[in-house]
Amino acid sequence: MFKQRKNRTFKYEPRFSKENQTGSNPKEDFDSEDFVSKWKRQRGNNVRVKGALPVKTLILVLVLLLLCMYVLEKKYM
């Protein structure tokens, strides 16, 4: 009468299963110079954006603002 939901199936293959390994040694396949060059290339692409003001400057401005508020309150009250 009503269609029942079927269980989901996935085609998952483990990354390092024994069936997927070929006869080669993973250290032989790894080319360290290629890895280093890729890493340096990616590192150069990341450009950091600095904040508008350093934290020390923000704290100094906050302290000065609080001081001014205190002085103005005492002067006009």
C-alpha positions as CSV (number, residue, x, y, z in Angstrom):
1,M,0.0,0.0,0.0
2,F,2.7,2.5,1.0
3,K,6.2,2.4,-0.3
4,Q,8.7,1.8,2.3
5,R,12.0,3.5,2.2
6,K,15.0,1.5,1.2
7,N,18.2,1.6,3.1
8,R,20.9,3.8,1.6
9,T,23.9,2.1,0.1
10,F,27.2,3.7,-0.5
11,K,30.1,2.8,-2.7
12,Y,32.8,3.4,-0.1
13,E,36.3,2.1,-0.6
14,P,38.8,2.6,2.2
15,R,41.8,4.7,1.3
16,F,44.4,2.4,2.7
17,S,42.8,-1.0,2.4
18,K,45.0,-4.0,1.6
19,E,43.1,-4.6,-1.6
20,N,43.9,-1.2,-3.0
21,Q,47.7,-1.5,-2.4
22,T,49.9,-2.2,-5.4
23,G,53.3,-3.8,-5.0
24,S,55.1,-0.5,-4.8
25,N,56.5,1.2,-1.7
26,P,54.7,4.4,-0.7
27,K,58.0,6.1,0.1
28,E,59.2,5.5,-3.4
29,D,56.1,7.1,-4.9
30,F,56.4,10.2,-2.7
31,D,58.4,12.9,-4.4
32,S,59.6,15.3,-1.7
33,E,60.8,18.1,-4.1
34,D,57.3,18.1,-5.7
35,F,55.7,18.4,-2.3
36,V,58.0,21.2,-1.2
37,S,57.4,23.2,-4.4
38,K,53.6,22.8,-4.1
39,W,53.7,23.9,-0.5
40,K,55.8,27.0,-1.2
41,R,53.5,27.9,-4.1
42,Q,50.4,27.6,-1.9
43,R,52.1,29.5,0.9
44,G,52.7,32.4,-1.4
45,N,49.1,32.6,-2.5
46,N,47.8,33.1,1.1
47,V,47.7,36.9,1.7
48,R,46.9,37.9,5.2
49,V,44.7,40.9,5.7
50,K,45.6,42.9,8.7
51,G,43.0,44.5,11.0
52,A,42.3,48.2,10.8
53,L,44.0,49.0,14.1
54,P,46.2,46.9,16.4
55,V,44.8,45.7,19.7
56,K,47.0,48.0,21.8
57,T,45.7,51.0,19.9
58,L,42.1,50.0,20.5
59,I,42.7,49.5,24.2
60,L,44.4,52.9,24.4
61,V,41.4,54.6,22.6
62,L,39.0,52.8,25.0
63,V,40.8,54.0,28.1
64,L,40.9,57.6,26.7
65,L,37.2,57.5,25.9
66,L,36.4,56.3,29.4
67,L,38.6,59.0,30.9
68,C,36.9,61.7,28.8
69,M,33.5,60.4,29.9
70,Y,34.5,60.5,33.5
71,V,35.8,64.1,33.2
72,L,32.7,65.3,31.4
73,E,30.4,63.7,33.9
74,K,32.2,65.4,36.8
75,K,32.3,68.7,35.1
76,Y,28.6,69.0,34.2
77,M,27.1,67.2,37.3
